[in-house]
Each structure stands twice: as C-alpha cells, then as structure tokens.
Amino acid sequence: MNQKTKKWISGFMLLLVTVACFILKFKYHELWKDEWQPWLLARDKSLPDLLQFLHLEGHPALWFSYLKPWALISNAFDLLPDQQVLLFESAHGLLFLGALFVLLFRFKMPLIFRLAMAGGFYFFYQYGVVSRGYILVILLSFLLVDLLKEKRKVSGWTALLLFLLCQTEVYGVFIGGALVLCFLVDFYQKEKTVSFWNNKTLRWNVLAALGGLAMFVLTVYPRSSHDVVGLNTDEALIDNLAHAVQGNFANAFWIGIIPDTNVFGYSVFGVLAGFLLLGLFCWFFWRDKSLLTAMLIYMLGTVLFGTFIYQGGVRHWGMNFIFFMVLTELYYRNEVLPKVKMTLVASFLLCQLYYNVLAINKDIKYPFSNAYAAAQLIKKEIPESAVLVAINEFETAPVVAYSGRDVYTLPDGNPFTYYKWLDKIYLPSETELKVFAQYKKRTGLILLSPKPLPKDRYPNTKLWKSFENYNMKKENYYFYLLDAK
C-alpha cells in the first residue's frame, strides 16, 4: 500500500472516529462525579485557590489549568448547565482530536495497528468519550514519541514535555520516569559511560523530569489529618499484590477475557496470566534494552502503586496499554516487529475492539450515571422556593451540577458545588435537618441522597422519587420529603 492511500485511509479514520466519539459524548454520555469535579473547581475557584486545592484532589495542575480558560468563558456568558457540559466536553474533545491526529498521521507502526488502536476501548471510549485528564497523558506521550522518532535524540522540547507529563496524573509521572531511564540506557549503550553530564541536552531532560516530579509532590501530596480516600488499608499485603498484578497486567492488556478484578476479585488464573504477560514483555523488548528497562520500571511502579496506595480500576490500568503502544512505536526507530511479536500486539488490540463495542452499546442503551435524570426532576418538579439538602455531597455533586440549583449541605448549611476528597462524609440527624428547615423558614425539606435513608435514623422521612435503574457508574439517587413542623 503506497503512502497516498495510507493517508487517505488515515484521514477517513480521523473523520469517522472523531464524529463517532463526539456523537457519543454529546448525545448519550452523562457525566459522572469524577468528570464534573475538575470542571466545577475550574469554574468556581480562582486560579490561585485552585492550585492550593490540589492536595485535596490527588491530581496535579495541568488538567485544571487547561480547563480554567474554558470555565472563564462559561462564567462570562453565564452558561446553563447543559451548555457547560457541551463546552467542557468540547474542551476535552479537542485534546482527543490532537492525540488521534498524532496517532494516525505521525506514528510509524503498521497502519492496521494505528486504526485498531484508534477504535479500541481505551483510546476511543475510556479516554475519548469519558472526559478525564488522562487524555493529556496520551497527547503528551504521543508528542514526545513523535519528537524522538524524528530527531532520534532528546531536545529542549522533549524536556518540556517530560515536565508537563508529570503534571497530568501519577501515571504521567511513571511514564516520564520510565522514558528518562530509557534515554539514559540509550546514552550508555552508545557512549559506554554513565557520565551523561557531558551531554547538556540529556542533562536538561533529566532535570526537567526531576523538576516535574518535585512539582507533582509539592502540589499533590496530601496535607491533612484525614484518611485518604481509596488507600489500600483493609486487605492483606498478598491480596493487594495479587489484585495489582492481575489488574495491571491481565485486565489492562487482555481486557474482556480476564474478569474485572475490581468486580470479581483476583483468581489464580488471572494472576498467572499477569505473570505470563510480564514474561512476554521481557521477550518482546529483549533486543532493545532501553525499551525493556522502560517497560519493566513503569510496570513496577504501577504494581507498587496498586499494592500500597490505590488499587485503581480499568481507567487507570488502561494507561499501561497506552504506554506499551508508545514503546512499540519507539521500537520502530530501529527495526520492524517480527510477525510473532505482531501477533501479541494484535491480541491486545482485538480485545480492545471487542470491549469497545460492548462499552458503546452499553452507553447508548443505559445511562452512564443517573445524575442527569435526577437533575431533570429537580428542574421540572421542584419549585425554586423549595429547599433541597444533600445527604453526602461527595456522591450527589453531579446532580447539583446538572440542576444548576442551590442545594445545601450540613453541618455548615451552605450551598455547594464541588466536594473535597479528603473530607469525611457528615450524616446529619433528623433533628438537625428540622432545625435547618426552621432556620430557612420552611415547614419541610426535600432530601437528596445517593442511598436509601435508614428508617431508624430518619423515621419521619418519606420516599418521594428514586432513580435506581441500571447505570454504568452505579450512581443512584433518592428524593425524600421531611415534614419539619
């Protein structure tokens, strides 16, 4: 196939994937709380306050900083919630389009691999349809690979990209660190020395990555006496390790074949599949020790992170597949993959295509979250004069965001939009709620809860409406009436 034909096919795929992704985002996909949170912070906090808030988020600054100008547009025109969603998803979609362009037009791996990756679950759905900051990890990684492929060496631009990678997610830090080690091994193989200080450009790249790591730690490291949400503190070490191995290897690369570890737990078969993949990666990159080093160090980081800090899930483990494909692209700096290795890559991509079909079908058929439907009830059936109180602001924030209404929370009695990850959930008593109703000069309240309220704690509440039909993020909502007289 000649280059002109490949470009035509790539152009068609660019159009097809972009249109399909944007239709799914705009028409069918409801935002859930993890998508809403960075937008709400960018919208409702000043940039200095936002940067000081990062240690409560566990994510560095780049995604929030990117969203800030878009949020300023929203505030300037006083956009309604549905209009904000459109603007927010457009902001994310622009990054997705950039990553897709680099993949289809700048990568050198076989066209069939690029097409399959563009239509695969992780790239298309998990990081394309779902509007999260992980798309920045992908875009920056792809740009970095493109620069290395063209120049065959690091530069000032690669140093900048390494620093920015460390401001995306913890997986961006892992990717940046692994690639720096890749550069150092390349340098050693060429120069037969570890005195890389003689190479000014390489030195600046290493310092940029270290500076990015320092900035990450300074802005993200929790500074609170509260317990951090999601830390692995309940399971035995061996269980956490088995979970991390199966999730980061088997679920990440053979998704759909190995049952989801977070849902079904780990199994002997899944853990063995994880170790099998570790061996296959050693074989795959054995001829290029720099790439082998990068892959092993990266996977070590993800497994240790999953074992001791945060187990994660499919959206986190998908970064492993993305990084593998980044290294596969770098493989083509020197040689073409033999067919037996291409078969391994093909097995990963086929799983991606299969799982993407399942995800698209589910997102069209079922809500991603019930937050949108619950918010429509507020808009249509609850008068402006009514007072709404959220029981658990952490879970109910997306309903509040979609409704655009004042919803209060106790004990402070103020309306809220975003939430704080490290704050403990406060469950007010029925007596407190009645006192708050009297303070607001109301004879009753409407309560919004993500779970059915226990009758022993709230004996005088009456269930009014519930949204507990199947949704992909299991975000259900219940409206209760409380007579405060």
QUIQUIJO-V635669 format. One record per residue. PHI is phi in whole degrees, -180 to 180 (NA if undefined). BURIAL is b if it has 16 or more other ideal C-beta (glycine too) atoms within 10 Angstrom, else e. Layout:
<<PHI | BURIAL> <PHI | BURIAL>>
This chain:
<<NA | e> <-79 | e> <-65 | e> <-64 | e> <-65 | e> <-61 | e> <-67 | e> <-64 | e> <-65 | b> <-63 | b> <-64 | e> <-64 | e> <-66 | b> <-58 | b> <-66 | e> <-63 | e> <-66 | b> <-63 | b> <-62 | e> <-62 | e> <-65 | b> <-70 | b> <-63 | e> <-65 | b> <-64 | b> <-78 | e> <-96 | e> <-117 | e> <-89 | b> <-88 | b> <-72 | b> <-107 | b> <-61 | b> <-71 | b> <-81 | b> <-67 | b> <-54 | b> <-64 | b> <-66 | b> <-64 | b> <-66 | b> <-65 | b> <-75 | b> <-105 | e> <-120 | b> <-69 | e> <-60 | e> <-60 | e> <-64 | e> <-63 | b> <-66 | b> <-77 | e> <-87 | e> <-61 | b> <-67 | b> <-88 | b> <-101 | b> <83 | b> <-128 | b> <-75 | b> <-84 | b> <-63 | b> <-64 | b> <-66 | b> <-66 | e> <-65 | b> <-76 | b> <-58 | b> <-61 | e> <-66 | b> <-67 | b> <-63 | e> <-62 | e> <-59 | b> <-69 | e> <-64 | e> <-101 | e> <50 | e> <-69 | b> <-74 | e> <-52 | b> <-64 | e> <-70 | e> <-63 | b> <-59 | b> <-61 | e> <-67 | b> <-62 | b> <-68 | b> <-67 | e> <-61 | b> <-67 | b> <-62 | b> <-63 | e> <-67 | b> <-60 | b> <-62 | b> <-62 | e> <-64 | b> <-63 | b> <-62 | e> <-61 | b> <-59 | b> <-81 | b> <-112 | e> <-114 | b> <-77 | b> <-110 | e> <-64 | b> <-52 | b> <-57 | b> <-63 | e> <-67 | b> <-65 | b> <-65 | b> <-67 | b> <-66 | b> <-63 | b> <-100 | b> <-88 | b> <-60 | b> <-65 | b> <-66 | b> <-75 | b> <-93 | b> <-64 | b> <-113 | b> <-109 | b> <-73 | b> <-78 | b> <-90 | b> <-126 | b> <-70 | b> <-61 | b> <-62 | b> <-68 | b> <-59 | b> <-67 | b> <-60 | b> <-67 | b> <-64 | b> <-65 | b> <-64 | b> <-64 | b> <-61 | b> <-61 | b> <-66 | b> <-67 | b> <-67 | e> <-76 | e> <-99 | e> <59 | e> <-162 | b> <-76 | b> <-152 | b> <-63 | e> <-68 | e> <-67 | b> <-62 | b> <-62 | b> <-66 | b> <-63 | b> <-63 | b> <-66 | b> <-56 | b> <-73 | b> <-104 | b> <-101 | b> <-147 | b> <-62 | b> <-71 | b> <-66 | b> <-64 | b> <-61 | b> <-65 | b> <-60 | b> <-64 | b> <-65 | b> <-69 | b> <-61 | b> <-63 | b> <-60 | b> <-63 | b> <-66 | b> <-66 | b> <-58 | b> <-63 | b> <-65 | e> <-64 | e> <-82 | e> <-96 | e> <60 | e> <-153 | e> <-99 | e> <-80 | e> <-71 | b> <-64 | e> <-74 | e> <-104 | b> <-61 | e> <-67 | e> <-63 | b> <-61 | e> <-66 | b> <-67 | b> <-64 | b> <-66 | e> <-64 | b> <-66 | b> <-65 | b> <-64 | e> <-64 | b> <-64 | b> <-62 | e> <-63 | e> <-58 | b> <-65 | e> <-64 | e> <-91 | b> <-106 | b> <-57 | e> <-59 | b> <-121 | e> <-155 | e> <-83 | e> <-73 | e> <-70 | e> <-82 | e> <-62 | e> <93 | e> <-65 | e> <-80 | b> <-121 | e> <-100 | e> <-91 | e> <-67 | e> <-57 | e> <-65 | e> <-69 | e> <-63 | b> <-66 | b> <-62 | b> <-60 | b> <-66 | b> <-66 | b> <-66 | b> <-67 | b> <-75 | b> <-107 | b> <-65 | b> <-67 | b> <-69 | b> <-104 | b> <-114 | b> <-63 | b> <95 | b> <-91 | e> <-93 | b> <-55 | b> <-57 | b> <-63 | b> <-67 | e> <-91 | e> <-107 | e> <79 | e> <-89 | b> <-136 | e> <-60 | e> <-63 | e> <-67 | b> <-68 | b> <-63 | e> <-63 | b> <-63 | b> <-69 | e> <-61 | e> <-64 | b> <-58 | b> <-65 | e> <-65 | e> <-68 | b> <-61 | e> <-65 | e> <-62 | b> <-103 | b> <-59 | e> <-75 | e> <-121 | b> <-65 | e> <-68 | b> <-70 | b> <-62 | b> <-60 | b> <-61 | b> <-65 | b> <-67 | b> <-67 | b> <-61 | b> <-65 | b> <-62 | e> <-61 | b> <-68 | b> <-68 | b> <-65 | e> <-62 | b> <-69 | b> <-80 | b> <-106 | e> <-119 | b> <-145 | b> <-67 | b> <75 | b> <-158 | e> <-57 | b> <-67 | e> <-82 | b> <-65 | b> <-60 | b> <-61 | b> <-64 | b> <-64 | b> <-58 | b> <-67 | b> <-59 | b> <-69 | b> <-61 | b> <-69 | b> <-62 | b> <-63 | b> <-66 | b> <-56 | b> <-77 | e> <-62 | e> <-115 | e> <-158 | e> <-95 | e> <-66 | b> <-69 | e> <-60 | e> <-67 | e> <-75 | b> <-62 | b> <-64 | e> <-64 | b> <-60 | b> <-61 | e> <-64 | e> <-66 | b> <-68 | b> <-64 | e> <-62 | b> <-62 | b> <-63 | b> <-62 | e> <-70 | b> <-67 | b> <-60 | e> <-63 | e> <-66 | b> <-62 | b> <-61 | e> <-69 | e> <-70 | b> <-76 | e> <-81 | e> <-125 | e> <-67 | b> <-75 | b> <-149 | b> <-87 | b> <-62 | b> <-63 | b> <-63 | b> <-65 | b> <-67 | b> <-65 | e> <-62 | b> <-61 | b> <-65 | e> <-92 | e> <-120 | e> <-110 | b> <-65 | e> <-60 | e> <-75 | e> <-72 | e> <-106 | b> <-103 | b> <-125 | b> <-91 | b> <-97 | b> <88 | b> <-67 | b> <-58 | b> <-89 | b> <-95 | b> <-54 | b> <-66 | b> <-67 | b> <-60 | b> <-64 | b> <-68 | b> <-79 | b> <70 | e> <-107 | b> <-72 | e> <-125 | b> <-98 | b> <-140 | b> <-107 | b> <-92 | e> <-79 | e> <75 | e> <-108 | e> <-69 | e> <-139 | b> <-127 | b> <-82 | b> <-129 | b> <-115 | b> <-58 | b> <-87 | b> <-74 | e> <-73 | e> <-73 | e> <-102 | e> <-107 | e> <-68 | b> <-80 | e> <-64 | b> <-62 | e> <-62 | e> <-65 | b> <-67 | b> <-63 | e> <-65 | b> <-62 | b> <-64 | e> <-63 | e> <-86 | e> <60 | e> <-124 | b> <-90 | e> <-166 | b> <-129 | b> <-108 | b> <-105 | b> <-111 | b> <-135 | b> <-83 | b> <-142 | e> <-59 | e> <-77 | b> <-67 | e> <-67 | e> <-70 | e> <-90 | e> <-127 | b> <-70 | e> <-102 | e> <-86 | b> <-127 | e> <-66 | e> <-104 | e> <-138 | b> <-137 | e> <-126 | b> <-131 | e> <-70 | e> <-59 | e> <-145 | b> <-68 | b> <-101 | b> <55 | e> <-97 | b> <-105 | b> <-142 | b> <-135 | b> <-109 | b> <-121 | b> <-105 | e> <-127 | b> <-82 | e> <-99 | b> <-73 | e>>
